[in-house]
Amino acid sequence: MVAREGTAVGLGSIERRVHVDASPDVVFEVVSDPVHVQQWWPDEAHYDSTPGSPGDIVFGKAGERVVVGFEVVEVLPPRRFSFRWTQPAGEPAAIGNSFLVTFELEPAGDGTLLHMTETGFRERGWEAAVLEETYRDHEHGWDHHLARLAPYVAARLAGAR
């Protein structure tokens, strides 16, 4: 189950919490390794899990593909993984041209509590209607995709037995 956290005033950040029945090491791999990320979030993921590593993620199939810029920011296994995404093609990700997503992991009983935060909405400089539409789109997207994470981990662990 994905828990929605209170949102910052002015559409500044999105926060979600998800409990996953797996160790932080397993959950870290699933949120940082592109082979696993593309099983619960984008249709394709192309990047190295190294800080400063640029890449992209792809949503859609065949002729309806949307390629989105992606750059790894921080890799602290098994506690934190962060990246910037949605920067314009050919530009390095930075404050003002991309969103920052951070996955923080903490042990919780026999599992892991994943805390996801996405920031950078107000920094894009968009008019209010565009800001609100983009923010709501990301809220909906994270609710959909994060709900797929724990079942993917469970299936992965069941297949490893």
ZAMARGU-4260 file (C-alpha; in steps of 0.2 Angstrom, whole numbers, plus 5000, padded with zeros to 4 digits):
<rodrens>
0) 5000/5000/5000 | 5006/5017/4996 | 5004/5030/5009 | 5002/5048/5004 | 5011/5061/5014
5) 5005/5079/5016 | 5011/5089/5002 | 5021/5105/5004 | 5012/5121/5002 | 5012/5128/4984
10) 5014/5111/4975 | 5032/5110/4980 | 5035/5092/4983 | 5027/5074/4982 | 5030/5062/4996
15) 5025/5044/4997 | 5029/5030/5009 | 5028/5011/5005 | 5032/4996/5016 | 5040/4982/5007
20) 5042/4965/5014 | 5061/4963/5010 | 5077/4969/5017 | 5084/4987/5013 | 5098/4978/5002
25) 5084/4970/4991 | 5073/4986/4990 | 5089/4997/4986 | 5093/4986/4971 | 5075/4987/4965
30) 5074/5006/4965 | 5092/5009/4959 | 5096/4995/4946 | 5088/5000/4929 | 5085/4981/4925
35) 5073/4981/4940 | 5067/4999/4939 | 5059/4996/4922 | 5049/4981/4929 | 5039/4993/4940
40) 5041/5011/4933 | 5046/5015/4915 | 5045/5003/4901 | 5064/5005/4898 | 5078/5012/4909
45) 5096/5016/4902 | 5109/5022/4915 | 5123/5017/4926 | 5119/5018/4945 | 5134/5030/4948
50) 5133/5048/4954 | 5134/5059/4939 | 5129/5046/4926 | 5117/5052/4913 | 5105/5042/4904
55) 5086/5041/4900 | 5070/5032/4904 | 5057/5028/4891 | 5038/5027/4893 | 5028/5018/4880
60) 5030/5005/4866 | 5034/5006/4848 | 5029/5022/4839 | 5022/5030/4855 | 5039/5031/4865
65) 5042/5046/4876 | 5061/5047/4880 | 5065/5057/4897 | 5082/5063/4903 | 5088/5055/4919
70) 5104/5058/4929 | 5110/5049/4945 | 5113/5061/4959 | 5117/5050/4974 | 5120/5032/4978
75) 5122/5026/4996 | 5117/5008/4997 | 5106/5002/5005 | 5100/5019/5012 | 5097/5032/4998
80) 5096/5033/4979 | 5092/5049/4971 | 5091/5056/4953 | 5086/5070/4943 | 5074/5068/4928
85) 5064/5077/4914 | 5078/5089/4909 | 5077/5095/4891 | 5086/5084/4879 | 5105/5087/4878
90) 5106/5097/4894 | 5113/5092/4910 | 5101/5090/4924 | 5101/5104/4936 | 5090/5114/4948
95) 5077/5123/4937 | 5076/5111/4923 | 5072/5094/4931 | 5064/5086/4946 | 5074/5078/4960
100) 5068/5061/4966 | 5075/5053/4982 | 5072/5036/4989 | 5076/5034/5007 | 5076/5017/5014
105) 5075/5011/5033 | 5073/4994/5041 | 5055/4992/5047 | 5053/4975/5056 | 5056/4961/5044
110) 5055/4973/5029 | 5059/4991/5023 | 5050/5007/5024 | 5053/5017/5007 | 5051/5035/5008
115) 5050/5043/4991 | 5051/5062/4988 | 5050/5072/4972 | 5054/5090/4972 | 5058/5104/4959
120) 5041/5109/4953 | 5041/5127/4958 | 5059/5129/4952 | 5053/5126/4934 | 5046/5143/4933
125) 5030/5137/4925 | 5014/5147/4925 | 5001/5141/4939 | 4991/5130/4927 | 5006/5121/4920
130) 5013/5119/4937 | 4997/5112/4944 | 4994/5100/4929 | 5012/5093/4930 | 5011/5091/4949
135) 4994/5081/4948 | 5001/5071/4934 | 5016/5066/4944 | 5006/5062/4959 | 4995/5051/4949
140) 5010/5043/4941 | 5019/5039/4958 | 5003/5032/4965 | 5001/5020/4951 | 5020/5015/4949
145) 5024/5014/4968 | 5009/5002/4970 | 5018/4990/4958 | 5035/4990/4968 | 5031/4979/4983
150) 5022/4966/4972 | 5037/4966/4960 | 5049/4963/4975 | 5038/4949/4982 | 5037/4940/4965
155) 5056/4942/4963 | 5059/4935/4980 | 5047/4920/4977 | 5056/4916/4961 | 5073/4916/4970
160) 5067/4902/4982
</rodrens>
